Amino acid sequence: MPAVGITDHNNLFSAFKAYKASQKQGIKLIIGSIISTNTDKGIPCKLILLCENQ
């Protein structure tokens, strides 16, 4: 498997540990977070953010 994506909820606490483990296995890690928020009308929603390097 060349890459795998992971997300935390409202933080990136597991990103460093997961990154180190993926490097040992030769897997590219795509890090992200699912952010819980509200729209401007107060409707709950979730925003998925993924990190990208250049």
C-alpha positions as MATLAB code, in Angstrom:
seq = 'MPAVGITDHNNLFSAFKAYKASQKQGIKLIIGSIISTNTDKGIPCKLILLCENQ';
ca = [
       0.000    0.000    0.000;
       1.733    3.230   -1.088;
      -0.273    5.614    1.134;
      -2.876    5.746    3.878;
      -4.925    8.621    5.255;
      -5.879    9.143    8.892;
      -7.956   11.798   10.616;
      -8.395   12.815   14.241;
     -11.485   14.558   15.543;
     -10.922   18.282   16.253;
      -7.138   17.897   16.692;
      -3.976   16.284   15.318;
      -2.806   14.511   18.482;
      -1.973   11.163   16.839;
      -0.250   12.647   13.780;
       3.352   12.493   15.044;
       3.135    8.928   16.354;
       1.356    7.746   13.197;
       3.903    9.515   10.983;
       6.823    7.813   12.727;
       5.143    4.393   12.402;
       4.342    4.931    8.719;
       7.943    5.914    7.975;
       9.186    2.645    9.495;
       6.839    0.718    7.169;
       7.614    2.801    4.059;
       4.045    4.096    3.777;
       3.186    7.670    2.828;
       0.861    9.125    5.468;
      -1.869   11.635    4.644;
      -2.720   13.460    7.877;
      -6.029   15.161    8.514;
      -8.617   16.274   11.007;
     -12.407   16.258   11.084;
     -13.454   19.596   12.565;
     -16.911   19.896   14.133;
     -18.364   23.356   13.645;
     -21.606   25.209   12.946;
     -22.764   27.105    9.888;
     -23.620   30.788   10.163;
     -27.223   29.665   10.777;
     -26.195   27.407   13.678;
     -26.531   24.120   11.805;
     -23.928   21.563   12.991;
     -21.546   20.315   10.302;
     -18.172   18.640    9.909;
     -15.241   19.908    7.886;
     -12.582   17.425    6.724;
      -9.116   18.963    6.420;
      -6.192   17.060    4.877;
      -2.557   18.187    5.009;
      -0.491   18.541    1.862;
       3.224   19.150    1.464;
       4.770   20.881   -1.503;
];
